[in-house]
Amino acid sequence: MFDSLKDKINAGRQFLLEKGRHISTLSGRQIVIILVAILLAFLLWLVVNLNRTYTVDIKVPLNLGQVSANRALAEELPDYITASISGEGWNLLTVYRNPPHVFIEVSGEEVNLFEQVRRQLQTSSALSVQKVDPLYLRLHLEKKASKKVPVIARVETKFASQYNFLTPPDIQPDSITVSGAASIVSDIHFWLTDSLKIKNIDESFSTEVPLKDAGPLITLSAQKVDFIAQVAQFTEGKVTVPVELRNAGAARNVIFSPQEVEITYLAPIEKFPSLKEKNIFSAYVTYQKLLQDTTGFVSPQIEQPADSLYLKVQQVQPSQVAYFNIVSDK
């Protein structure tokens, strides 16, 4: 119905354009009179046509309404259904331009769409729902389940020169509860945030990061998290430490070559002076690692005290050392 009205309006506009060269020869007063007459004629024609009764097919958006507390939807609803609605043109015009959302009330696995659409759209005698396609909707319901999963922040950071995290960033809350159909929830092991890029960082900061959209089948206990970062200016340092053998019996005698490695690291500027007097790193190889090795070369593991985890190892030189078993003559 409304498509035919559009066609008629477009045809009238084309007619005016074709007659435009004749109108241009008239005086300004004559042009005004003609335009007013055309406008009045159009309004009269519109009033007459929109007072008639029509039946139109409208795409009605669907939304999930109330569901039993211990049940959850396991498959998404269709985005919309088609409803044939009758009424006067004026009343249909509003519905046609802005179709209202219909909330599906779930009481079983089969929903009578005609009854629910009629009850929600046919609020007065001005409109009448004639039919709905599809007439029934089959729902896939399952037992509702919930579980707590960690949040993984997708935050890409780029620091200004010499700056870096003082400690690993803190995410609050670091986990959320996801709820939905048991078969869907069982496959969820973590939840991502939206992607965020932060550039030229030279100070500590805190920012909100939205969680990735859950869609219609999953609900989240939170919609965003706080990404909190402690940032410091770093400087480079170097220290040489001996390579130790660990977890070896008293009878084991192993020599490494070289016997020391040089560790290049980054440290916060304000903490750097106090580090020179401390044994901040140790390098070691376990005896079990030697037993598993077949090459004659191993990579030492670097250890640092728990209270100096802000130190960041950049390089270990050499990255591998050779080892030799010293056999006693006794």
RAWO-V874994 format. One record per run of one state. SS is the DSSP state (alpha for helix, beta for strand, coil for the rest). FROM is the first residue (numbers start at 1). LEN is the number of residues. If there is no record, write none. Layout:
SS | FROM | LEN
SS | FROM | LEN
//
This chain:
coil | 1 | 1
alpha | 2 | 17
coil | 19 | 1
alpha | 20 | 4
coil | 24 | 4
alpha | 28 | 23
coil | 51 | 2
beta | 53 | 12
coil | 65 | 6
beta | 71 | 3
coil | 74 | 6
beta | 80 | 9
alpha | 89 | 9
coil | 98 | 4
beta | 102 | 3
coil | 105 | 5
beta | 110 | 3
alpha | 113 | 9
coil | 122 | 5
beta | 127 | 7
coil | 134 | 2
beta | 136 | 3
coil | 139 | 2
beta | 141 | 12
coil | 153 | 2
beta | 155 | 5
coil | 160 | 3
beta | 163 | 3
coil | 166 | 4
beta | 170 | 3
coil | 173 | 2
beta | 175 | 7
alpha | 182 | 4
coil | 186 | 4
beta | 190 | 4
coil | 194 | 2
beta | 196 | 6
coil | 202 | 3
beta | 205 | 7
coil | 212 | 6
beta | 218 | 3
coil | 221 | 3
beta | 224 | 6
coil | 230 | 1
beta | 231 | 16
coil | 247 | 7
beta | 254 | 4
coil | 258 | 2
beta | 260 | 9
alpha | 269 | 7
coil | 276 | 6
beta | 282 | 5
alpha | 287 | 6
coil | 293 | 4
beta | 297 | 2
coil | 299 | 2
beta | 301 | 3
coil | 304 | 2
alpha | 306 | 3
coil | 309 | 3
beta | 312 | 6
coil | 318 | 3
beta | 321 | 5
coil | 326 | 5
//
